[in-house]
Amino acid sequence: PDMMTFSPAVVRLLRFGKLMRIVRIMRSTASSLKLLVASIQASFDTLFWSLCVLLLIQSAAAMLLAQCVEGYLQDETKPLSQRLEVFGYYGTFWRSIVTMFEITFANWAPPCRLLLDDVSEFFGVFFLVYRCAIGFAVLNVIQAVFIQQTMKSAQLDDDYMIQEKTREKLKYIKRLRRVFEMLDESGDGFVSWEEFEPVLKTDQMKCLMSSLEIDIADLETLFKLLDSGNGMISAEEFISGLQSMKGSAKSVDVITMLNIVKRTDLKVDLLTNLAKVSPCGLTTTMVGMLSEEDRRHLSSFQPSCSLDSG
């Protein structure tokens, strides 16, 4: 018995550990809870107008049914028990409107069967049309509006969007690291082209790269760009390179490429002119348009010429 007893300190530590686990779980779900509360707050206006529309429809249907069964309720030739049962559902405006809300959101068969069996079969047509038009179409539209409001609230929540983007980025990096481990057959943390090329031809790798939104035909070019000259690329180089390849080109990438093309075109024009005249014949304007590296390169061909002169 003495061995089965625990000291109060151990019990407190166990309880503290459970408390910390609960706090950790609450922190992981805090963003979802925050989004839920924000969505509920943002849907108050939609909820108000949805209730107004439903109340208007239910009131019109309730008044119509109350007027239709009034003659039956006043007909003393009908059994009293049946008239009392019909009165319990449709005898007054408030009884009728409560019945209509029950038909819309709950079990609609008993109120429908009561009028269909005891009063008139015409009410069967009425309830079928009502259920299809209101119970199906209108309610689904209202639900869609609530869902749209929730998505809009999520998109306007900066913290939630940042967390979602960070979570997606970490998940993508994890998948890329798993791909790198598949390529790294030697397990040394580097991948050579001899390891890289055969794996890319497998159907498994093609499907995996397709799921990562990466064209497998561009990987050879990526390997050559990332290779620092030793014929090997590391996991960090592989991950950063594939991250930059994901998706379509951004506007800043296009602008950068256009600027590079313009500078290259300018240098080609200058070199074309240089092929026609000697470097000493370059004008001050042309020399000024060259970079320092280009000036040193031209001076290496004819050191005696001063490129800074007019």
Secondary structure, DSSP 8 states (H G I E B T S, - for coil): -TTT---HHHHHHHHHHHHHHHHHHHHHTHHHHHHHHHHHHHTHHHHHHHHHHHHHHHHHHHHHHHHHHHHHHH-TTS-HHHHHHHHHHHSSHHHHHHHHHHHHHS--HHHHHHHHHHT-THHHHHHHHHIIIIIIIIHHHHHHHHHHHHHHHHHH-HHHHHHHHHHHHHHHHHHHHHHHHHH-SS-SSEEEHHHHHHHHTSHHHHHHHHHTT--GGGHHHHHHHH--SSSEEEHHHHHHHHHHHSSS--HHHHHHHHHHHHHHHHHHHHHHHHHHS-GGG--HHHHHTS-HHHHHHHHHH-TTS-TT--
